[in-house]
Amino acid sequence: MRVPLSERPALDVYPFVTVHPIRYGDLDPNNHVNNAAVATYLEIGRTEFFDKEGVRLTGEGRGISLVHLEIEYHREILYPGFVQIAIGIRRVGASSLTFDQAVFVGGERFVSGSSTTAQIDLKLRRSTPWNDAQRAKFETLRMK
C-alpha cells in the first residue's frame, strides 16, 4: 500500500544520512538521474550505514544479501547537485533487516524506498540468524 508523500518521514527523522554528488554519468538520455543510479544511491546508503555502525560480517563467514527492493519516484533528480541518502531500520527479523530509505535533494524528498537485506552464511549460501549482540545493536538503531 502506498503511503502518501505527506505522511513520509522528514529528513531529520532518519538516524543515518550521507551526502553524495550527482555525477554526470548518473544521467540518462532524458537528462535526469537514471533509475539504476537511484538504486545505487540506496545501496550506498545501506553500505555506509553498515560501515558506520561497525557491521562487518564478511570476515566471519557471513555476508549481507539484498532480498527485496521497492523504489517510488516522486520527482526527477537533475544534475548538478548533491543527494542526501537517508536510511533507518524499520524491522529486525530473525535474519533480516527491513529499511526505510529515501533520497532527498536540498532537504526535499525526491525518492522513497524500502529494502530488506538478509544475513547469509557464505559457505551454505542461505540465511542465518542474527546473534544476540547483533539483534541488540539493531534494535537501538530502529526508527522511532
C-alpha positions as MATLAB code, in Angstrom:
seq = 'MRVPLSERPALDVYPFVTVHPIRYGDLDPNNHVNNAAVATYLEIGRTEFFDKEGVRLTGEGRGISLVHLEIEYHREILYPGFVQIAIGIRRVGASSLTFDQAVFVGGERFVSGSSTTAQIDLKLRRSTPWNDAQRAKFETLRMK';
ca = [
       0.000    0.000    0.000;
       1.379    3.382   -0.993;
       1.982    5.892    1.770;
       1.083    9.486    0.858;
       4.111   11.718    0.445;
       2.807   13.993    3.213;
       2.993   11.067    5.669;
       6.580   10.067    4.875;
       9.290   10.801    7.462;
      11.192   14.079    7.212;
      14.939   14.022    6.620;
      15.728   14.729   10.283;
      13.817   11.622   11.439;
      16.299    9.232    9.815;
      19.111    8.007   12.084;
      21.649    7.987    9.240;
      22.162   10.376    6.322;
      25.055   10.530    3.882;
      25.648   13.067    1.113;
      26.910   12.238   -2.372;
      27.426   14.256   -5.540;
      25.164   13.688   -8.510;
      27.570   12.553  -11.201;
      27.159   13.390  -14.879;
      27.413    9.634  -15.512;
      24.268    9.106  -13.391;
      22.140   10.748  -16.105;
      20.039    9.045  -18.765;
      19.032   10.359  -22.237;
      16.192   12.358  -20.582;
      18.916   14.313  -18.745;
      17.772   13.267  -15.277;
      19.245   10.699  -12.877;
      18.660    7.181  -14.196;
      16.656    4.687  -12.143;
      19.706    2.402  -11.895;
      21.696    5.253  -10.334;
      18.893    5.778   -7.794;
      19.129    2.083   -6.834;
      22.878    2.644   -6.421;
      22.238    5.648   -4.152;
      20.104    3.399   -1.934;
      22.851    0.752   -1.959;
      25.391    3.416   -0.931;
      23.097    4.319    1.971;
      22.882    0.718    3.180;
      26.610    0.106    2.759;
      27.662    3.285    4.569;
      25.073    2.640    7.292;
      26.553   -0.825    7.965;
      30.086    0.593    7.841;
      29.287    3.447   10.261;
      27.640    1.057   12.693;
      30.565   -1.371   12.549;
      28.606   -4.205   10.948;
      31.357   -6.192    9.253;
      30.326   -9.738    8.535;
      32.393  -10.910    5.583;
      35.385  -11.821    7.758;
      33.197  -14.085    9.904;
      31.898  -16.271    7.086;
      28.732  -14.213    6.844;
      27.528  -11.570    4.430;
      24.583   -9.369    3.633;
      22.351  -10.017    0.639;
      19.610   -7.775   -0.754;
      16.364   -9.755   -0.923;
      13.769   -7.061   -1.649;
      13.822   -3.527   -3.034;
      10.995   -1.086   -3.714;
      11.531    2.373   -5.170;
       8.955    5.113   -5.609;
       9.949    8.165   -7.632;
       8.337   11.452   -6.603;
      10.378   13.939   -8.660;
      13.176   13.758  -11.173;
      16.681   14.365   -9.858;
      18.715   16.736  -12.004;
      22.423   17.389  -12.456;
      24.426   19.064  -10.961;
      23.971   18.853   -7.243;
      24.107   16.567   -4.250;
      21.759   13.908   -2.924;
      21.117   13.219    0.728;
      20.654    9.471    1.173;
      18.661    8.660    4.314;
      18.186    5.275    5.963;
      16.738    3.775    9.098;
      15.785    0.287   10.267;
      12.037   -0.361   10.309;
      12.035   -4.040   11.287;
      14.511   -6.545   12.696;
      13.672  -10.105   11.615;
      15.269  -13.415   12.564;
      17.956  -12.990    9.896;
      16.779   -9.877    8.063;
      16.570   -6.109    8.334;
      13.917   -4.011    6.636;
      14.939   -0.429    5.942;
      13.061    2.754    5.211;
      15.187    4.666    2.718;
      14.864    7.952    0.886;
      16.761   10.279   -1.396;
      16.467   13.977   -0.673;
      17.782   16.969   -2.616;
      18.102   20.171   -0.640;
      16.121   18.597    2.195;
      13.155   17.745   -0.069;
      12.154   14.107   -0.689;
      12.586   13.009   -4.310;
      12.586    9.209   -3.853;
      11.154    6.799   -1.285;
      12.459    3.293   -0.895;
      12.136    0.174    1.154;
      14.686   -2.604    1.190;
      15.179   -5.849    3.018;
      18.556   -7.474    3.496;
      19.311  -10.859    4.974;
      22.394  -12.119    6.739;
      23.709  -15.149    4.878;
      26.173  -17.893    5.669;
      28.645  -17.537    2.791;
      29.542  -21.242    2.775;
      25.978  -22.591    2.911;
      24.571  -19.724    0.760;
      21.449  -19.379    2.897;
      20.156  -17.049    5.564;
      21.481  -17.353    9.082;
      20.006  -15.767   12.226;
      21.390  -12.683   13.911;
      23.204  -13.368   17.141;
      22.053  -11.684   20.364;
      24.667   -8.894   20.139;
      23.681   -8.049   16.543;
      19.978   -8.065   17.378;
      20.510   -5.783   20.396;
      22.572   -3.363   18.285;
      19.971   -3.234   15.502;
      17.133   -2.646   17.955;
      18.885    0.520   19.157;
      19.064    1.776   15.537;
      15.368    1.377   14.713;
      13.458    4.402   13.517;
      11.154    5.885   16.107;
];
